[in-house]
């Protein structure tokens, strides 16, 4: 019987499992049948043979009552013990093992055949296992499933094995359009035909990964709860390379790092090694004039002197008490005003004894070196 022609076979397994009695109090592994029914996962795709992370194998097809949540046999009998002993010996002697057989539903896998091999390999500390995989696509009408199916369809069309995780419905089409534009560029530039998958592979390596790395290195994602670096890639790239007619009033500095043309960005990043990519940060120099309570002046001066942002600090005589020169760093999507306000009003003005502040932002500057 073909591996994937198993509907009647695993229905038999299900019947046996439903009629079996679990005498152990240990929690069982997940039931494939239950997950399949919940997700309405019946349409199948043969994914061939590949390595699977052991910790992504969540349950069993038909034998979920026989194994606990750690995939150890609940009730060991002589035959099973002898079998696991033979498998352990074969693995330790370096003998090749047949791939196990798995069903996949979204990001979880369920063992159809190979429970003992999996159990022994896990016991020996292996992190991956070779498996034949049949994926069953979920059809239950949920947002999570819609996002998953969009991800799978994009992966299958592009041939990209590295998963891109977007958190909003309907956004993978923007990535498809980028790849199509890149395909047109490659075809015209190199005077030969490219397939969509070939263009996708080049786009991923020369456009997607460089911008992803810039965003990831910047730590920008920390400012966007429940969003991924992939989401920020999409947001930035769409606003840089598609919505050209919209004039931004802030974050203009990003154009210097990420040109408004996708292929220009590709050429620019090709000049850098990955560990020497430019940062998505920009310096802002400001001067702050402070009036303070005389009784608190020494304490405030000492506190300001210990701040990393403060580069120069002067106590002066006249209508003001102190002059602070500070250097702030902002990400290229933010505005100067936002970052300055956060520092001055959120930090300086909150200090006990600060009466008033006046902030100066240089326009044209000349710094003479000694």
N, C-alpha and C positions, 0 to 999 in steps of 0.2 A: 504494500500500500504506500502511495506517495506520502511524503511527510506532511504536506499541507492538505491532503484530501482526508481530513480527520473529523469531520462533523459528527458522523455516527460513532466514531471511536471515543471522542471525548464526551459525547452524550452518555455513553456507557460508563465512562469513568464517573460522571456526575451522579448517575443513578447509584453506583456502588458507594460513593461517598455519602450520599444522602441516607443510605440504609445502614451505614457503619456506625458503631458506637465508640466514642472517644472516652476511654477510661482515665485519661490523664487530665490533671488540673492545669497543666501548662498551656499557655495561650497558643493557638494554632497560627500558622502563616495565613496570609490572606487568600481568600477564595477567588479564583479566576471567574467562576460562573457568576458570583455576586457582582463583581466589578463590571463584567461584560454586560449584565442586565442593567446595572445603574447607568452605564455610559452608552448603552444601546450600540455597542461596538461589534458590528457584524461584517462590514465591508473590509476585505483583507488585501494586503499588499505584501508580496514576498520580498523581504529585505536581504536575502542571501545570508552569507556567513560573515560575522564580524566579532570583534572583541567587545564584551559587555562588562561594565563595572559591576562587581559582585554585589555592592550595596544597593543597586537598583533593581535587584531581583526580589520582588515583594511577596510572591506566593506561588501556588501550585495549581496545575490543572488536574483536578480529580483526587490529589493526594494531600490536600491541605490539612486533613485531620491527622495524618501520620507524622507530621513534623511540627516542632514547636517554632516559636518566632525566630529562633536562632538557626533554624533548619537542621536541628538535631532530631534523630528518630526518637519518638516518645517511647515506643515499646520495642526495644531491640530483641530480635530473635536470632537464632543461630544462623539462618541463611543470610540475613541482612548483615550480621557481624562479619561473616566470612567474606561477603561481597565487598564491604568497605575495607576490609583488610587487604584483599587483592588489589583494589583500586589504589589504596595508599602505597602499597609496595610498588606498583607499576609507576606511579607518579614519582616516587623517590628514586626509582631506577632510571628515570628520564624517558620512559616509554611514551610514545605519542598517544593522546586520548582523542576519541571521536568527539566532535562538537556536541554539546547538549542541544536540545530543541526548546525554543521559547516562543511564547506568545507575548506580544507587546501591546499594551494599551496606554497611550500617551507616554509618560516617562517611566512607567513601571513594566516589569517583565514577570512572566509566570512560567514555571517549568512544566513542560509537557513530558519530556524524557530526559533523564540525566540527574535525577534527584541525589543519588548516592555520590556521583562524581562531583556535583556542586558542593555537597555537604563536606566531603573530604578536602577538597581544594580550599574551602573557606576555613576549615579547621587548621589547615597547614599555613594559613595566612596569605593566600593568593588574593590579589585585588581585582583581577580580571579573569574572564573565562571566555573561551571561544564558543560561539553558539550560532545555530541556524535560527533565523528570526522570521516570524510571520507577524506583521503588524495589523491590528484590527482598529480601524478608525472610529472614533466616537461620533455618534450622531445626535446625542441628547442636546436639546436646544439650550445651551448655556453660553455665556460670554467666554468662559474659560475654554470651552471646546471650540468656539469660533476662532479664538486666537490661536489655539493649537493647530487647527486645520490650516489656517493661513500660513503658519510657520512651516508646516510639513509641505504644503504645496509650493512654497517659495524654495524650500530646500531641494525638493525633487526637481523643480524646473531649473534651478541654478546649478545643481550638482554640488553645492557647498556642504561639506560635512560639519563644519563649525556652525553651531546653532546661533542664530541672532534672535534675541529675546526682546520683543516689543510688547508694551503693555496696553496699547490702544488698538481697537478693532479697525481694520481697513487700511493700515499704514504700510503693509509690505508692498503695495502697489507702487509707492514712491521709490522703493529700492529696485523694483523691476524696471521702472522708467530710467533710473540712473544707469542700470546695466545696459539697457537698449541704447541710450545715448552714447555710452562708452563703446558699445559694439560698432555703432556708426563711425565713431572717431577712429577706432583701430582699423576698420576696413578701409577708410579713406587714407589714413596716415601711412599704413603699411602695404596698401595696394594688394591685399589678399583677403579671402573670406574668413570670417570667424563665426563659430557657432555661439549660441547664447551662453552655453556652459563655459566655453573658452573665454568669452568676454567677462563672464561672472568671476572666473578664477582670477583674471588679471585685475578686475575692479576691486576684488576683495583684498588682494595683496598690495596694490599700489594706491588705492583711494580710501577704501573703508578702514583698513587696519591703521594707516598713518593717522587719520582723523580720530579714530577710536582711541588710539594711544595718547594723542594730545589731550583728549577729554579726560581719559582715565587718569593720566598723570596730574592733571590740574586739580583733581578732587572736587570738581564742579558738581558731581552727582550728589554730594552730601547736602547741597542746597535744595535738592528736589526729592523729597521723601516719596517712596513707593515708585520711583522711576529708575530705569536702568541706564547704563552708559549707552546702550544701543538706542534708547529713546532719545537721549541727548544728541547722539550722532544724527538721527533722523531730523530732529528739530533744527539743528544748526545747518546741516547740509541742504535741507529744503529751503530754508530762508536765505542761504548763501547762493545756491545754484539754480533755484527754480523761481522763487518770488522776487524777481529782479526789479519789478516795477514799484515795489513798496520801499519807500525811503525811511530808513531808520533814523531816529533822533538820538539814539544812545547805542553804545557798544560799537562805535565806528571803528575802533582800533582792531577789531577782529578781521577787517578787510586786509590789513597788512599781513596777518598771519595766514588767513584762509582766503585766497583770491575769490572773486565772485564767479569765476569760471572753474568748473570741476577739473578740466584737463590741465589748466594752469596750476591748480593745486597739486595735481599728480606730478607735474614736472618739478615744481618747487620742492616737494617732499623727497623726490628721487635724489636730490643733492645732499640729503642728510642721512646719516646712519641712524638706526632706530634709537640708540642710546644718546643721540645728540639732537633729538627733535627740539624745536623751540618750545617755550612754555606759553600756555594760554593765560599769561599774566601781564599786567602793565603797571608801571610805577606811577604814583601820583605824589608830587611834592607839594606840601602846604605849609603855610606859616599861620600860627595861632597866637593872637594877642590876648593875654589874660589879665583881668583884674581879680585880685584875690583878697581875702580877709588877712590882714597883717598877722594875726595870731596863728594862722594856719599856713603862712607862706613857706616856712622851712619844710614842713611836712609835705606840702604839695610839690615843692621843688625836688625833694628826695624821691617821691613816688614817680614823678615824671621822668627823672633821670634813669630809672630802672626799666622803662618801657622800651621794647625793641623798636617800636615805630619812631621814637624820638631820636633824631640824629644830632640836633643842637638844642641847647637850652640856655637862656640868658635871663638873669634877673636884672631889671633896668630901673632907672629913675625917671620919673615923668608921669604922664597921664595913664600909663599902663605899668603893670608890675613884672610881667614875664613875657618873653618871646620864645615860642617853641617852633622849631623846624622839624617836621615829621615827614616820613616817607611811607606811604601806604601801598599795598598791592591789591589790585582788583582783577577779577576775571574779566575776559574781554566781552562778556555779555552784559555786564553791569555798567552803570553810569558813574562818572566821577562824583556827582552830587550824592548818590546813594551811599558810596563808600565813605565820603567825607562826613556826611551827616551821621552815619553810624559811629564813626570814631569820635567826632567832636561832641555830639549830643548824647551818645550812648556810653561814652567813657569819660571824656574830659569834664563835661558839664555836670556829671554825677559825683565828682569828687567834692567832699565836704570842704567848704571854704572858697570854692570858685564862685565869684560873683557874676562875672560876665565874660564872654569871649567874642572875638572877632576873627573870622577866618579869611585868609588871603590865599588865592590860588594863582601862581605865576602864569603869565602868558608867555612872552618872549623872555628868555633868560640867557645870561652870559656868566660863566663861572671861570674865573682866571686861576690857573694853576700856579702855585708858587715855584 
